[in-house]
Amino acid sequence: MKKIVLTGGGTAGHVTPNIALLPALKKAGYEITYMGSYDGIEKKLISDFDIPYVGISTGKFRRYLDLKNFTDPFRVIKGFSEAKKFLKQYMPNIVFSKGGFVSVPVVRAADYLKIPCIIHESDMTPGLANKLCISAAKKVCCNFPETLKLLPEEKAVLTGSPIRSELTQGNRLAGLDICGFSANKPVIMVIGGSLGAASVNKAVRDALPKLLEDYQVVHLCGKDKVDNLLLNTPGYKQFEYIKTELKDLFAMADLVISRAGANSICELLALKKPNILIPLPAASSRGDQLLNARSFEAQGFSIVIDEDDLTPELLVDKVHELYFNRQNYHDAMSDSGQMDSISTIMGLIEQNS
């Protein structure tokens, strides 16, 4: 039996693509172990899948001044030693890394032991953790055509991001039933992220009187972000967060309004959902969502609204524009080369393990 170590963590976005690969890896006969931080989000997310989990020490690499910059290198060195010790004993055929700072000691230790590594970069420009791993990787998977020119030519592969297969198995009628919606009126799905996006939530709610004239709206608004004054508004359904039924809500949705996190927009691409992206502004991030969104816009997958320009009136206008041209966006996504990411990545794993 071939053995693979998966790694990645720090945020859910560094874990969910690994989870999406699990069924294909199991079907191909791989024994799977996950390496992450002692108590990071990756440990919690992986606990549902009955996979051995190995925790290691990790530290963050910062571009800004912080006292932890003096102590975290020692945590990384410790993590490298722990990863090397485990990998030397386990000797997997390959390591697949989804990034995040915990992946650095794992990938570098695997390289030290001559264990092949494949890494995946979700955003258009590689993050610092992946930059530290590129030299140790056999292949570097990416989501955007623009990323290819930022990577070593012999290593770069445009794969898209693995998405959970269950998201493609939703039932539209079940979604309508969950929300109490009519089958005769189009549905907009608004995704504000697990913590919600205050500016997006406000713009959507301010636009509701106009939107509800022509559409129904299901709003995943984030923890503690439900507006109790709107609970009984016909055609508008709010959820803080939804897990099991998410596939049914996607199946029901004709249009989606979302932030532009790499994994989220790759799900929209895989599901071929015409969408409006409202990326997190550069002041609140390293600017990756802005780049992600502009790439999708350039490829004909999305309409983009900058948060600084966001008004209820503009949102309504763009929703109408998207709806009346929705087939063009659907066709562009159908023609994309980033659709079959799991098969492409599994091919790379098989070739290099």
Helices and strands as residue ranges (DSSP letters): E 3-7, G 12-14, H 16-27, E 31-37, H 41-46, G 47-49, E 53-56, G 67-70, H 72-90, E 94-97, H 103-112, E 117-121, H 128-131, G 134-136, E 139-142, G 145-150, E 156-158, G 165-169, H 172-179, E 187-191, H 198-214, E 216-220, G 228-230, E 236-239, H 246-252, E 255-258, H 262-271, E 275-277, G 282-284, H 288-298, E 302-304, G 307-309, H 312-324, H 326-334, H 341-352
